[in-house]
Amino acid sequence: MVLPMTEYDNIVASLNDHLRSGQWSKETSDAFTVQASRIRDKDIGEGDMVLGMIHAMNKNISGMRKRFNNALAFGHNKDDVFANYGRALFFNGCFSEAIEKLLAVEGEDKSCYYVIALCCLALGLDSKARQYYILSGEKAPFEHFCTQTKLPKSNI
């Protein structure tokens, strides 16, 4: 039997969809912030992780770091926090820091390999990018990945 998603799981999935699609507005941000605040009232770690993702979407890197670090301190699922923190860092062009966070969960979350490959590609580490791209299980040729991938602007 499939259990329904919790409010937390639902909002994280929805935020990740928005992150991938690039569809974001002030109204969307405000709506997610209200939901995240409700979640935070019940669980500081989960609420702060969601708020960190919202800050990432709003390109507020200092707010993002503060919320994710708080989520790491108070959260129950550190792997989930590290994975989402790494993706948020990548989205904001903090490639080296993203790799650091994602490597903490590389064995737990296979989707992290793809983001690590993207980070390596952005940093010009082509052999490492190829290694993590292969581990991600992607089927397209690596050369296609290198030429067709649009990367965020570096924010080192």
N, C-alpha and C positions, 0 to 999 in steps of 0.2 A: 504494500500500500504506500502510495506517495503522500507524504505529509505536505501541507501547505507551507509556503515560505513565511518566515517571520517578517515583521515590518523591517527589521534591520537588514536581513538578507535581500529583501525586495528593493530597498533603497540603494544598497551597495550595487546590486545588479543593474539597476536603472542608471545610477551614476556612471558605472563603467561603460554602459551603452552610450551615454551622452559624451563621455570622454573620447570614445572611439569615433563617434559620428561628427564631433565638432559642433553639435547643435547646443548652444548655450545662450541664455539671455539673463538679464537682471531678474525678470519675473520667475524664470526657472530656478535661479539661485535662491531667491527669496522663499519659494515654495519648498525647496529641499532643506533650507535652513530651519524652517518651522518644523519639518519632520525630524531633522537631526536633533533639534533641541528637545523634542518629546522623547526621543530615544535616549539622549544624554540624561534626562531626568530619571530614567530607569537604570542605565548602565553608563557610567562615565567613559569607560574605555571604548565601547561601541559608538557612543555618541560623538566622542572626539575624533574617532577614525573617520566617521562620515563628515564631520565638520572639516577635517583635514582635506578630504577629497573635494569638498566644496571650495575651500580656499585654493586648492590646486587649479580647479576650473576657472577661478577668478584671477589666477596668476598672482596670488598673494602668497609668495614663497615663505616669508617669515611666519605668517599665520598658519600656513600648511605645516611647517616644521614643528611649531609649538603644539598644534593639535595632535599630530602623529606621535610626537615624543610623549605626550600625555597619554595617548592611547597605548603606547608600549609600556608605560609605567602602571596603568590601571586596567588594561585590557586582559581578557582571558585567552584570546586566540592570537598569540604573537605572530604565528605564521601568516595569518590573514592580514594583520597590520603591516608586517614587513612587505608582503606582496603588493598591497595597495599603496604603501608609501613609495616603494620602488617605481611603480607605474606612474604615480603622481610626479615624482622627481623627473622621470624620463619626459613626461608630457611638458614639463617646465624647462627642459634643456639641461638639467643637472645630471649629466650622463655618468660620470665617475661615481657620484654618490648613489645614483640609482643602482648601479652594478653592485655596490657594497651591500645595499639593503636586500636586493634580489638574491644574491649569493647565499644569504642567510636561510633562504627557503628553497633553494634550487632543487633539492631532492623531494620536497613536499608538493610543489606546484609546478608542473611541467610547462605551464604557459609562461612562466618567468623566463625560460630559456629564449623564447622569441624576443622578449623585451631586452634581455641581456645582449642578444645578437644585434639588435638595433642600436643599443648604446655603444657597443664595440665598433660598429660601422661608423657611427657619428664621430667617434674618437680616432678613426683611422686605423683601428686594430683589426685589419681584414682577416688574419688567420684565426684570431679569437672569435670574430663575428661568424666565420664559416663553422667553427667548432660548435658554437651555441645554436646556430641556425640548424645544423644537422640534428642536434639533440632535441630541438623543438618539434621535430617530426614533420615539418613543412614539406610539401611535395614539389613545389615550384623549384626550378634550378636556382642555385645560389646566385648566379650571375644576374638573373632576373630580379631577385631580391635586392641586389646591390644597386641596380640601375632604376628600378621602379619605385623604390621606397622613398617617401617624403619624410624628412626628419624635422623635428622642431628645432628652432634656433638655439644654439648653445648658450647656456647661462652660467658659465663657469666663473 
